Amino acid sequence: MTLWTAVLLASVLCVALKGVGYLLPARWLEAPRPARIADLLTVALLAALVAVQTVASGPAIVLDARLPAVGVAALLLWARAPFLVVVAAAALTAALLRLWGWAA
């Protein structure tokens, strides 16, 4: 299977799943359990994306300036800092660590 075949197959599968969603009765989707699963699944997928983008570089695991920067961002988010402050502090943390050569 080529890459384009996999992309096309995944696209068709996504459209089919969306179509099935329109065919399901509304009461099934409005029940508490599916709503809770959808909420938790979104958070889990976002957390996995952040984790992979933080420590992966191609097929290798790399611990560089991104990890402390995400840590600073997490602490500031926990302290309920404004989002722009969180982004600026994380970027500054990564930039300074790279400047000083601690985490290239």
BANU-910256 format. One record per residue (C-alpha): residue number from 1; residue in one letter; z, x negated, y. Coordinates in Angstrom, 3 decimals. Each point is the difference from the previous one (the first is absolute). Example, Ala and Ser with C-alpha at 12.3 -4.5 7.8 and 13.67 -1.06 7.14 Angstrom:
<pts>
PT  nr rest        w        u        v
PT   1    A    7.800  -12.300   -4.500
PT   2    S   -0.660   -1.370    3.440
</pts>
This chain:
<pts>
PT  nr rest        w        u        v
PT   1    M    0.000    0.000    0.000
PT   2    T   -1.004   -1.413    3.361
PT   3    L    2.048    0.212    3.160
PT   4    W   -2.317    2.638    1.478
PT   5    T    0.250    2.123   -3.117
PT   6    A    3.792   -0.120    0.233
PT   7    V   -0.076    0.914    3.705
PT   8    L   -2.358    2.920   -0.604
PT   9    L    2.040    1.214   -2.965
PT  10    A    3.218   -0.162    2.035
PT  11    S   -1.689    1.903    2.837
PT  12    V   -1.155    2.767   -2.319
PT  13    L    3.472    0.190   -1.523
PT  14    C    1.606    0.334    3.461
PT  15    V   -2.389    2.799    0.988
PT  16    A    0.663    1.760   -3.318
PT  17    L    3.778   -0.229    0.496
PT  18    K   -0.355    1.405    3.497
PT  19    G   -2.062    2.874   -1.381
PT  20    V    2.598    0.745   -2.651
PT  21    G    2.606    0.156    2.761
PT  22    Y   -1.908    2.846    1.648
PT  23    L   -0.188    1.886   -3.299
PT  24    L    3.738   -0.089   -0.718
PT  25    P    2.070    3.024    1.051
PT  26    A    1.852   -0.581    3.274
PT  27    R    3.355    0.898   -1.539
PT  28    W   -0.277   -2.985   -2.353
PT  29    L   -0.382   -2.433    2.887
PT  30    E    2.656    1.630    2.174
PT  31    A    2.694   -0.287   -2.650
PT  32    P    2.796   -2.485    0.778
PT  33    R   -0.743   -2.426   -2.836
PT  34    P   -3.702   -0.736    0.812
PT  35    A    0.848   -0.311    3.702
PT  36    R    2.790   -2.467   -0.789
PT  37    I   -2.222   -2.020   -2.339
PT  38    A   -2.732   -0.199    2.644
PT  39    D    2.507   -1.206    2.605
PT  40    L    1.481   -2.647   -2.270
PT  41    L   -3.394   -1.144   -1.271
PT  42    T   -1.183   -0.640    3.556
PT  43    V    3.042   -2.162    0.742
PT  44    A   -0.349   -1.892   -3.283
PT  45    L   -3.681   -0.747    0.588
PT  46    L    0.661   -1.213    3.549
PT  47    A    2.869   -2.225   -1.198
PT  48    A   -2.208   -1.474   -2.717
PT  49    L   -2.772   -0.696    2.516
PT  50    V    2.428   -1.770    2.341
PT  51    A    1.422   -2.063   -2.872
PT  52    V   -3.419   -1.073   -1.252
PT  53    Q   -1.270   -0.862    3.467
PT  54    T    3.175   -1.975    0.707
PT  55    V    0.136   -2.297   -3.025
PT  56    A   -3.537   -0.057   -1.413
PT  57    S   -2.850   -2.263    0.932
PT  58    G   -2.842    0.784   -2.355
PT  59    P    1.288   -0.192   -3.576
PT  60    A    2.948   -2.249    0.938
PT  61    I    3.471    0.798    1.281
PT  62    V    0.673   -1.880    3.226
PT  63    L    3.304   -0.102    1.855
PT  64    D   -0.907   -0.873    3.576
PT  65    A    0.799    1.193    3.535
PT  66    R   -0.899    3.599   -0.851
PT  67    L    3.125    0.543   -2.101
PT  68    P    2.560   -0.846    2.732
PT  69    A   -2.115    1.963    2.500
PT  70    V    0.170    3.114   -2.190
PT  71    G    3.732   -0.602   -0.390
PT  72    V    0.453   -0.088    3.777
PT  73    A   -2.085    3.169    0.310
PT  74    A    2.085    1.736   -2.668
PT  75    L    3.241   -0.912    1.751
PT  76    L   -1.297    1.242    3.338
PT  77    L   -1.249    3.230   -1.551
PT  78    W    3.386    0.479   -1.630
PT  79    A    1.577   -0.487    3.457
PT  80    R   -2.438    2.640    1.331
PT  81    A   -1.746   -2.313    2.451
PT  82    P   -3.203    1.270    1.646
PT  83    F   -3.121   -0.615   -2.075
PT  84    L   -1.626   -2.328    2.549
PT  85    V    3.152   -2.142    0.032
PT  86    V   -0.089   -0.150   -3.809
PT  87    V   -3.638   -1.098   -0.069
PT  88    A    0.467   -2.555    2.791
PT  89    A    3.118   -1.495   -1.609
PT  90    A   -1.660   -0.279   -3.411
PT  91    A   -3.078   -1.638    1.512
PT  92    L    2.154   -2.389    2.013
PT  93    T    2.029   -0.898   -3.092
PT  94    A   -3.111   -0.811   -2.024
PT  95    A   -1.587   -1.915    2.884
PT  96    L    3.082   -2.128    0.616
PT  97    L    0.475   -0.787   -3.683
PT  98    R   -3.631   -1.061   -0.272
PT  99    L    0.265   -2.054    3.206
PT 100    W    3.032   -1.842   -1.299
PT 101    G   -1.651   -0.511   -3.396
PT 102    W    2.801    1.690   -1.932
PT 103    A   -2.181    2.580   -1.655
PT 104    A   -3.661   -0.802    0.280
</pts>
